[in-house]
Amino acid sequence: LTVIPFADVRFIDHDIEAKMEQFKQRGFKGLKLLYIPEEDRNIGVQGMEQAFGRPVKKSEAITARLIDSAASQGMRVLFHVDLRRYVNFVEEMLQSHPATNFNIPHFGSSRKALSHLLENYSNCYTDTSSLVPFMIEDSASYKSFIREFQDRILYGSDALIGDPEHIESTQRFIDRFLDDPAILHKLTCKNYLEFHG
């Protein structure tokens, strides 16, 4: 078992390059970004605009610098973002950093927008974290999406490391849901190895 640590950098807004170098030296292999520049009423999050008093363009610029710095350190990027609102910015980041692998979890809240990115950017991945209720509700279309993009989807549970029961139950659900050992192997093993190089 190997734990691959990602640094949560959502609160960093200055000395970015020096801090990213320190993270790399301490063994971090990637960075975690939560990109919510404006209030998101769907998930009940205030957003950077209100939380930090920062205009959207400034959040965009800081996030771009964080990604630039991570890319220069050879780190991966876990990019929490609502593609229904910010797909253009995400596409710009994918395009600007073709050698950096990005994971946009939760299918980016939009399978339609994500499909475009997965089709056009080989450095774009996604994961199944927190999607079990949606997969139950709309089984056919989720199964179809997973089959189509099976080489770019990672298994995710959104469970904390101290919560193995949730990880196990989510994995059992995904196993039953897919009912395809070859695809399950890709989601839980092969695609991770490719994502992490």
Residue pairs with C-beta under 8 A, 6 or more apart in sequence:
3 161
4 29
4 30
4 196
5 27
5 28
5 29
5 30
6 28
6 29
6 30
6 31
6 32
6 76
6 78
7 23
7 28
7 30
7 31
7 32
8 31
8 32
8 34
9 19
9 20
9 23
9 31
9 32
9 33
9 66
10 32
10 33
10 34
12 19
12 62
12 66
13 52
13 54
13 62
16 62
16 65
16 66
16 69
17 65
17 69
17 72
20 31
20 66
20 69
20 70
20 72
20 73
20 75
21 73
23 31
23 73
23 75
24 73
24 74
24 75
28 75
29 75
29 76
29 196
30 70
30 75
30 76
30 77
30 78
31 66
31 70
31 75
31 76
31 77
31 78
32 78
32 80
33 63
33 66
33 67
33 77
33 78
33 79
33 80
33 81
34 80
35 59
35 63
35 79
35 80
35 81
35 86
35 89
36 45
36 47
36 48
36 80
36 82
37 47
37 48
37 49
37 54
37 56
37 59
37 60
37 86
38 47
38 48
38 49
38 56
38 85
39 45
39 46
39 47
39 49
39 50
40 47
40 82
42 82
48 54
48 59
49 55
49 56
49 59
52 59
54 62
60 89
63 89
63 93
64 93
67 77
67 79
67 93
67 96
67 97
67 100
68 96
68 97
70 76
70 77
70 100
71 77
71 97
71 99
71 100
75 100
76 100
76 101
76 102
76 103
76 195
76 196
77 93
77 97
77 100
77 101
77 102
77 103
78 102
78 103
78 105
79 90
79 93
79 102
79 103
79 104
79 105
80 104
80 105
80 106
81 89
81 90
81 104
81 108
82 108
82 109
82 110
83 90
83 104
83 108
83 109
83 110
83 113
83 114
83 117
84 109
84 110
84 113
87 108
87 110
87 113
87 116
87 117
90 102
90 104
90 108
90 117
91 116
91 117
91 121
93 102
94 102
94 117
94 121
94 123
94 124
95 121
97 123
98 121
98 122
98 123
99 123
100 123
101 123
101 125
101 195
101 196
101 197
102 123
102 124
102 125
103 125
103 126
103 127
103 154
103 195
104 114
104 117
104 124
104 125
104 126
105 126
105 127
105 129
105 130
105 156
105 158
106 126
106 127
106 129
106 130
106 131
107 114
107 126
107 128
107 131
107 145
108 114
108 117
108 126
111 141
111 145
114 126
115 145
115 148
115 149
117 124
118 124
118 126
118 149
118 152
124 152
125 152
125 153
125 154
125 191
125 195
126 149
126 152
126 153
126 154
127 153
127 154
127 155
127 156
128 135
128 146
128 153
128 154
128 155
128 156
128 174
128 187
129 156
129 157
129 158
130 156
130 158
131 142
132 170
132 173
134 142
135 142
135 173
135 177
139 177
142 177
143 177
143 178
146 153
146 178
146 183
146 187
147 183
150 183
150 186
150 187
151 186
151 191
151 194
152 191
153 186
153 187
153 191
154 187
154 191
154 192
154 195
155 171
155 174
155 184
155 187
155 188
157 166
157 167
157 170
157 171
159 166
159 167
159 170
160 166
171 188
174 184
174 187
175 184
178 184
178 187
